[in-house]
Amino acid sequence: MKVVCGDVQLVNSNAVKADIVPNEEGENTESGVASTNSDTSNTDDYFSATRLERETMYSQMLATYQKMVDSTEITNEQKAIAIQEINHITNLKNAIMIAENLIKNKNLEDVVILVSNNTASVIVKTSNLSADQIAQVQNIVCRELDIKSENINISQK
């Protein structure tokens, strides 16, 4: 399902069922096909795992920039750039957290926001997003992350 509301696109992830095949012992097991079934535990795991991966990535980036700041082998100009990047990442992390919490307060169960190059991908845990909810999510992301509406992709999982 694809719904366009203003400049924001809603993209639905279609469920892909894994093939069930018997193993050598004759027991049914899932084949190597990835499953994106809308099972609650899988969906919860997706949101938790994605948030953890995002936080790990930001932590690694912050650690790298902090090493640059602490280094005696780089110039003061390079240190200043590293400090700017640390501030940028910290502000981005805070803005994402605020936006996610505001979106959850709109009666949506869960959400994860991924930001890259002034583009935001917003994945909402719901079976159906109304046009009003899409507009609310878009408004929050635009305001909190300072991202243009045409650069926001909203999908549901």
FENFEN-V155024 format. One record per residue. N is the residue number from 0. RES is the residue in one small letter. SS is DSSP state (H for helix, E for strand, - for the rest). OMEGA is omega in whole degrees, 0 to 359 (* if undefined). NEAR is the number of other C-alpha atoms within 10 Angstrom. Layout:
BEGIN
N/RES/SS/OMEGA/NEAR
N/RES/SS/OMEGA/NEAR
END
This chain:
BEGIN
0/m/-/178/9
1/k/E/181/10
2/v/E/177/16
3/v/E/180/12
4/c/E/185/14
5/g/-/180/12
6/d/-/183/14
7/v/E/177/19
8/q/E/173/19
9/l/E/181/21
10/v/E/180/16
11/n/E/175/18
12/s/-/181/15
13/n/-/180/12
14/a/-/177/12
15/v/-/181/12
16/k/-/177/13
17/a/-/175/15
18/d/-/177/14
19/i/E/182/13
20/v/E/178/13
21/p/E/176/12
22/n/-/184/11
23/e/-/180/7
24/e/-/179/6
25/g/-/178/8
26/e/-/178/9
27/n/E/177/12
28/t/E/178/12
29/e/E/176/14
30/s/-/181/13
31/g/-/181/10
32/v/-/180/11
33/a/-/181/11
34/s/-/174/15
35/t/-/178/16
36/n/-/184/16
37/s/-/175/18
38/d/-/186/11
39/t/H/182/10
40/s/H/177/9
41/n/H/180/13
42/t/H/177/17
43/d/H/179/15
44/d/H/180/12
45/y/H/183/16
46/f/H/179/19
47/s/H/182/15
48/a/H/181/12
49/t/H/176/15
50/r/H/180/16
51/l/H/178/12
52/e/H/179/12
53/r/H/180/17
54/e/H/177/13
55/t/H/179/12
56/m/H/180/12
57/y/H/179/17
58/s/H/178/14
59/q/H/179/12
60/m/H/180/15
61/l/H/179/20
62/a/H/179/13
63/t/H/179/13
64/y/H/179/20
65/q/H/176/16
66/k/H/178/13
67/m/H/180/19
68/v/H/182/20
69/d/H/184/10
70/s/-/175/11
71/t/-/186/10
72/e/-/179/9
73/i/-/184/11
74/t/-/177/11
75/n/H/178/11
76/e/H/178/9
77/q/H/177/14
78/k/H/179/19
79/a/H/178/13
80/i/H/179/14
81/a/H/178/19
82/i/H/176/17
83/q/H/179/13
84/e/H/177/16
85/i/H/179/20
86/n/H/180/13
87/h/H/181/13
88/i/H/180/16
89/t/H/178/15
90/n/H/179/13
91/l/H/178/16
92/k/H/179/17
93/n/H/180/14
94/a/H/178/17
95/i/H/180/20
96/m/H/179/15
97/i/H/181/16
98/a/H/179/23
99/e/H/179/21
100/n/H/178/15
101/l/H/179/18
102/i/H/178/23
103/k/H/179/17
104/n/-/177/11
105/k/-/179/11
106/n/-/173/10
107/l/-/190/16
108/e/-/181/11
109/d/E/181/19
110/v/E/171/23
111/v/E/181/22
112/i/E/177/21
113/l/E/185/14
114/v/E/176/16
115/s/E/176/7
116/n/-/179/7
117/n/-/175/11
118/t/E/179/17
119/a/E/171/23
120/s/E/182/16
121/v/E/179/21
122/i/E/185/21
123/v/E/177/25
124/k/E/179/22
125/t/-/177/16
126/s/-/182/9
127/n/-/176/12
128/l/-/177/18
129/s/-/178/10
130/a/H/178/14
131/d/H/179/10
132/q/H/178/15
133/i/H/180/20
134/a/H/179/17
135/q/H/179/15
136/v/H/180/25
137/q/H/181/27
138/n/H/181/16
139/i/H/182/17
140/v/H/178/26
141/c/H/185/18
142/r/H/187/14
143/e/H/184/17
144/l/H/180/20
145/d/-/179/12
146/i/-/180/19
147/k/-/184/17
148/s/H/180/19
149/e/H/179/14
150/n/H/179/17
151/i/E/175/23
152/n/E/181/19
153/i/E/177/22
154/s/E/180/23
155/q/E/181/18
156/k/-/*/22
END
